[in-house]
Amino acid sequence: MEISTGWWIGFLVFVLAMLALDLGVFHRKSHTVGIKEALTWSAVWIGLALCFNAWIYFAHGAKPALEFLTGYLIEKSLSIDNLFVIALIFSYFHVPEKYQHKVLFWGILGALVMRGLFVWLGIELIHKFHWMIYVFGAFLIFSGFKMLFQKDKKLEPDKNPLVKAFRRVMPVTSDFRGGKFFVMENGKRWATPLFIALLMVEFTDLIFAVDSIPAIIAITEEPFLVYTSNVFAILGLRALYFALAGIMALFHYLHYGLASILMFVGSKMALVSFVKISPALSLLIIALILGASIVASLKWPKAKDSHSIMA
């Protein structure tokens, strides 16, 4: 693909404009995001991603369009697992519902920068050291096995090294101060629990990016496709969180599907010199794995006494 600097700038301007519209107009005042609003915004972001995919198809051909769509589906599916952890963070810190959107907004803004750095670093490593593609592949297979056999998630923010280091630098108030991340009290700047929750969301995205970026690079090494598929997926993460907030616990087999997807793309990466899998076949396999895990969750629901992570 021949992508000029102008297209990169145009895409980033579009993203910043949409974020400004989101925060400055539709969420200028903190409020609880209802299911109707969440579904509407989810539809908007998915629709924008599909329109962008259509532009890639007509401007650059079917192969790049399939690669973008596959990368988008991978990131979107892995983001669902991220939502479970975000739910735990909000529950642990008792973040009021009306401030959750603000935390997610700034968390995703930070994620856009981190993902850009990860994309550039990952692709540069593969271009300069081709053997790194096998390292990434092995890492994804290991991550898939780890996810497959991991126990129920436990959240212990007080043991998180980032949170512990931050508390040494700045004091933290014992309770919330409205929707503020920082406050001045007695001539001293204090962070609030809302900012600690934001730190945890950023840290969580960093961990998930370690899996998702190599997974998309396994599909395509075109930086523009890797980054844009990532961005469209995570921009819709906030709306997806509020849309699925009450039903995420129903998809208890989803992590098996996500683990299988990681192992599949890891194997694809590790065997790239021996087995060629087309973008269309990759998309089909990933969609089937994801669909099967969702259908299995609905067909064989969890026992009634199992508790939800959504406190």
N, C-alpha and C positions, 0 to 999 in steps of 0.2 A: 504494500500500500504506500502511495505517495501522499503523506499528510504534511501540509505546510504549517509553518509556525502560526499562521493566521487562524487555522482551524483549531489548534490547541488554545490559542488566546480566546477565540470565539466560544469554545466549549466552556472554558473556565468562567468567562463573563456570564454566560447563560446560567451556570450553576450558582454563582454568587447572586445573580439577579433573582433566581427562584428562592434562594435562602432568605434574601432580604424581604421578598414578598411574603414569604411564610411567616417570618418572625416579626417584621415591621407592620404588616397589615392584618393577617389572619390570626396571629397569636400575639398581638401587641399587649393584650392584657392576659395575665395568667388565668387559665380556666381548665376545668377537667375536660379532657377530650372524650367525646361520646363515640359510640360505635358507628353512628351514621357519618360523622365527620371523618373518623379514621378510615372507614371504607371508601369514602369519597376521595380522600387524599391518596390512599393506596391505588385506587383506579387511575388517578391522575399520573402518578409516578410510573406505574406499569405501562400506561398508554404512551407516555413520553419515551420510555425505553423502547417500546415497539416501533414508534415513529422514527426514532434514531436508527433502529435496526433496519427499517425500510430504506432510509437514506443510504446506509452503508451498502445495502443490496443493489440499489440502482446506481450508486456512484462508483462502487468498487467491486461488485460481483457477489455471487452466491457464497463462495468459500469464506470470505471475511465476515459476511452476514451470519453464517452458521457458527463461526468461531465466536463472534460477539454474543450471540444468543446462548450458546453453550456456556460461555464464561459467566454470563448474567445468571443463568439458571443455577450454576454451581455456587456462586456467591450468595444468591438469594436463599438457596436451601441451607447453606452453612450459617447464614445469618439467623435462621430460625433457632438454631441451637444457641446462638448468642443471646437471643431474646430470653431464654430460660435463665441465664446468668444475670441479665439486666433485671429481670423480675426479682431474683434473689437479692440483688443489691438494693433495690427500692424497698423491698420488704424488710431487710436487715436494718436500714437506716430510717425506716418509717417515713419515707419521702412522701409528702402530701401529693395527691393525684394532680392538683392544679399546677405543681411545679415540675412534674416529671417530664413534660414536653421540653421545658427550658434546659434541663440537664441533658436530654437526648440531643437537642439542637446543637449545643456547644460541644457535646461529645462527638457528634458526627462531623462538625466543622474541623475538629482536631484530627479526626480519622482521615479526612480528605488529604491532609498534608502528609500524615504518616504513610498512607497507602501509596501516595506518589513517590515517596522515598523508597519504599519497599519494591515498587514496580521497577524503578530505575536501577536499584542495586541488584535485584534478582536477574533482570535481563542482561545487565552488564557482566555479571559473573558468568552467565551461561555463554555469552558471546566471547569472552576472553578465556574462559576455562570451561571447555565443553564438557569435561568430566563432571562438572557441578550438577549437570542435569540428572546424573545417576544418584548423586547425593540427595538432591531434592526429591527424586522419586522414592528413594529408600526412606526418607524422612516422612513422606506422606503415607507410605505403607505402614510405618511404625505408628504414626498418629492415628491411622484408622484402627489398627489393632488395639491401641490404648483406649480409644473411644469405645470400641466394641465391648471391652471387658471392664470399663471403669464403673465404680460404684456410684451411688447417688451423689450429686454435687453437694459439696459443703462450702459455705462461704465464711471465711474468717478474715475480715478486713484488717483487724488489729494486728495480724501477723504478716500482712502484706508489706514487703520491703519498701515500696513506694510510699505507702501511708505512714509507716514508721519513720521514714526519713523526713517526710513533710512535717510531721508533728514535732520533730526536733528543731525545725527551722521556724515554724509559726504556730502559735497557740490556736486551739479550736474551741469555739463556743460549745456549751453543753446542749443547746437546742437551736432550732431554726430561727432566723431573723427574716421572716417573710421569704421572698424569693431571691435574697441576696447571697452571693458567694463570699463576700468579704464585708466586714463592718469595722468602724472605728469606735473603740470604747476606751475611756480613760486614757486618751492620747496614744493608744496602741492599736495596731491593725490585727484583727482576728479573722480567721477563716471560719466558715460555718459548716455544719454537717452536710449541707447541700453541695459544697465544693468537694468534700471528701467523697461523696457519692459520685461526683463528676470524675474525680481522679480514678476511681475504681472502674467506671465505664470506659474511660480512655485506656486503662491498663488491660481491661478485658478485650477491647478491640485490637490492641497490639498483639495479644496472644493469639486471637483468632486469625489475624492477618498473616501470621507465620504459617498457618495452614492454607488459607484461601488464595494468597498470591501465587505460591508455587503450583497450586491446583489449576489455576487459570493459565499460568505459563505453560503447563503441560498441554493445553489446548492450542495456544497461540503465543508466539514470542513478539508479536507486534505490540509495541508499548501503548499505542493509542487505543487498541481494542482491549488490552488488559486493564488499563486505567479506567476507560469509560464504562466498561461492563461492571467494574467494581463500584464506581461512583454512583451509577444508576441504582444498583442494588442497595447500597447503604443509605442513599438519599430517601429511599422508601422504607427504611428500617423503622423510623419513628411511627409512621402511620400503621405499619404492619404490627408493631408492638401493641398499640392501643386496639387494633382490630382483633388481634388474637389473644388479648390479655386474659379473657375469661376461659378460653378453651385450649390454651397451649398444653395443659396437663393431659388432655385427651390423646395427644400424639405421642404415647409412651414408647412406641416402636420406632419413632423417627430417628433416634440416635443410631440405631442399627443401620438404617438407610444411609445416613450421613457418613458413618464409618465405612460402609461399602463403597460409597462414592469416592472417599479419600483413597481407599486401597486401589480402586479401579484407575483413577487418574495417576496415582503413584506408579502403578504397574505400567501404564501407558508411557510414562516418562522414562522409567528404568529400561523399558524394552524398545525405546524409540529407534535404535539402530537395527533392530531385528524385525519388529512388527509395526506396520503402519495402519493406524485406525483413522478412518476419515472423520471429519467434523460431524457429518450427518449421523454416522453410527455412534459416535461419542455422545451426541445430544440424545439420541434414542435410548441408549443404555442408561444414561443418567436420569432421564425422565422416567423410565420404567422402574428403576431402583427407588426413586423418590416416591413415585405413585404407589408402589407396592407397600412401602413402609407406612404410608398414610392410610391406605385401605386396611392393612392388617391392624392398625391402631383402632380403627373404627369398628372392624369386625370382631375383634377380641379385646373389648375394653378392659381397663384396669379394675381390680377388685374394688368394691365399694368403700372399703375401709382405708384405701390408700389416700393419703392427704396430698393436696395440691401445693405446689410451691408458691402459688399466688396467695400470699397472706393478706 
